[in-house]
């Protein structure tokens, strides 16, 4: 059984649905998150792992497979920061400090 990756929440202004649609169209093929999100003991995604994509209402919309190794690095070690709506939203929420996963 595939694990789930949920996009969006009530009140996100539709951002989750837009990001999920971009994944399903093949336009969004990578992501990042703060390392602190994994402090609860959740493991980093593994190569070959399959994830069921779920919209904000909990409806499965598709499946993806992890193709590359996920790794944790300091934000300051990254050489480029994509100018994307999700990064802008993340920066607005204070997501530019700390580490990427």
C-alpha positions, 0 to 999 in steps of 0.5 A, spaced: 500 500 500 502 506 498 503 512 503 499 518 502 502 525 500 496 530 502 496 537 498 492 543 501 488 544 507 481 548 507 483 555 507 489 555 503 486 559 498 487 553 493 494 553 493 494 545 494 490 544 489 494 548 484 500 545 486 497 538 485 494 540 478 501 542 477 504 535 479 499 531 475 501 535 469 508 534 470 510 541 471 512 540 478 517 534 479 521 536 485 519 539 492 523 541 498 521 542 506 524 544 512 528 538 516 524 540 522 518 537 519 521 530 520 523 531 527 517 527 529 520 520 527 517 520 520 523 518 515 525 521 509 522 519 502 526 513 499 528 511 492 522 507 489 517 509 494 510 510 491 506 516 494 498 516 493 497 524 491 491 526 495 487 533 495 485 537 500 478 533 501 482 527 502 480 524 495 486 520 491 488 523 485 494 520 482 500 516 484 508 518 484 514 514 485 520 517 489 526 517 483 532 520 487 535 520 494 532 525 499 537 528 503 538 534 508 542 540 507 543 547 510 539 552 506 545 556 506 548 550 502 543 551 496 546 554 490 539 556 487 532 558 490 527 557 484 522 563 484 515 559 484 509 560 488 510 555 493 516 558 495 513 565 495 508 562 500 513 558 504 517 564 505 511 568 507 510 563 512 517 563 515 520 557 511 526 560 508 530 559 515 533 552 517 534 546 513 531 543 506 529 536 506 
